[in-house]
Amino acid sequence: MQSPQPIRNCSYFVAILLLTMLCAFLSATLAFGAPHPRRGADYKRQVEYLEEQWRTTQLANDVTAMDKLLSDDYIGISMNGQVFTKAQQLDRMRDKDLVLTRIDFDDMKVKLIGPIAIVTSRTQVEGTSDGEPVKGTFRYTRVYKRLPSGSWKITSFEATRARNTVASVDKAPQPN
């Protein structure tokens, strides 16, 4: 016994519809840069490496290397709430307005969203900012953008004092 023609046409239509939906899904996945699981792990390692590069660059006060790490549209918010562009941040390094002598990361997490990597961490910091000693624990968020060339640039940064820790300008003890 043969199937009626409308059922065969319906099955054909459903198959074409499913195939079209699959193609649309795959195209959207590729267009929005959803990382392949292996590539995502590679990207995370690249960003973790860049975090260490940023750390050593900051400790060495290497303005040339920092210039290469920061995007041209970089915006940073310091531990004191000040907002700095790339040019201002590089000037702070040149003028030694910001000198860090200790930067120790822990609890670092890297989250990938397409061509964006968001890094959060807890950091022990020591140094000076605008001539005042700074010491304490901070939480920070740093945002990287992957360029079409495959390189990563830091586009945003913000530091916040961590709760229940001493994070202040160090002052000499006052005599009693």
Sequence and secondary structure as in RCSB ss.txt:
>XXXX:A:sequence
MQSPQPIRNCSYFVAILLLTMLCAFLSATLAFGAPHPRRGADYKRQVEYLEEQWRTTQLANDVTAMDKLLSDDYI
GISMNGQVFTKAQQLDRMRDKDLVLTRIDFDDMKVKLIGPIAIVTSRTQVEGTSDGEPVKGTFRYTRVYKRLPSG
SWKITSFEATRARNTVASVDKAPQPN
>XXXX:A:secstr
    HHHHHHHHHHHHHHHHHHHHHHHHHHHTT   HHHHHHHHHHHHHHHHHHHHHHHTT HHHHHHHEEEEEE
EE TTS EEEHHHHHHHHHTTSEEEEEEEEEEEEEEEETTEEEEEEEEEEEEEETTEEEEEEEEEEEEEEE TTS
 EEEEEEEEEE TTS  B        
